[in-house]
């Protein structure tokens, strides 16, 4: 068994290693949280674009239907 100083040095090294591991775990958690937030934001933006595209398509389809129905009507004199 080592001297009390050796034990103290070993315990200090273990404490620093534990603190580094905790800091790394916190960093990884923060990164994961940011990645999840970015994903949620990207999905929301995608859904908004999709909704606008569908609304525009529906609007275009309605206009095309109106034009076709006007073209099929007999001329009125």
C-alpha positions in Angstrom: 0.0 0.0 0.0 1.2 3.5 -0.8 1.8 6.5 1.4 -0.9 8.8 2.4 0.3 11.3 -0.2 0.1 8.6 -2.9 -3.5 7.9 -1.9 -4.3 11.6 -1.9 -2.8 12.0 -5.4 -4.7 9.0 -6.7 -8.0 10.3 -5.2 -7.5 13.7 -6.8 -6.8 12.0 -10.1 -10.0 10.0 -9.8 -12.0 13.1 -8.9 -10.7 15.0 -11.9 -11.5 12.0 -14.2 -15.0 11.8 -12.7 -15.5 15.6 -13.2 -14.3 15.3 -16.8 -16.7 12.5 -17.5 -19.6 14.5 -16.0 -18.6 17.6 -18.1 -18.5 15.4 -21.2 -21.8 13.9 -20.4 -23.4 17.3 -19.9 -21.9 18.5 -23.2 -23.2 15.5 -25.1 -26.7 16.0 -23.5 -26.6 19.7 -24.6 -25.6 18.7 -28.1 -28.4 16.1 -28.3 -30.9 18.6 -27.0 -29.8 21.2 -29.6 -30.0 18.5 -32.4 -33.5 17.5 -31.3 -34.6 21.2 -31.3 -33.1 21.7 -34.7 -34.9 18.6 -36.0 -38.2 19.8 -34.6 -37.7 23.2 -36.2 -36.8 21.7 -39.6 -39.9 19.4 -39.5 -42.1 22.3 -38.6 -40.7 24.3 -41.5 -41.2 21.4 -43.8 -44.8 21.0 -42.7 -45.4 24.7 -43.2 -44.0 24.6 -46.7 -46.0 21.5 -47.4 -49.2 23.2 -46.2 -48.5 26.3 -48.4 -47.8 24.1 -51.4 -51.0 22.1 -50.9 -53.0 25.3 -50.4 -51.5 26.8 -53.6 -52.3 23.6 -55.5 -55.8 23.6 -54.3 -56.2 27.2 -55.3 -54.7 26.5 -58.7 -57.0 23.5 -59.2 -60.0 25.7 -58.3 -59.0 28.3 -60.8 -58.5 25.7 -63.5 -61.9 24.3 -62.8 -63.5 27.7 -63.1 -61.8 28.4 -66.4 -62.8 25.0 -67.8 -66.4 25.5 -66.7 -66.5 28.9 -68.4 -65.0 27.4 -71.6 -67.7 24.6 -71.6 -70.6 27.1 -71.3 -72.4 27.9 -74.5 -72.0 31.5 -75.6 -74.7 33.8 -74.3 -76.1 36.3 -76.7 
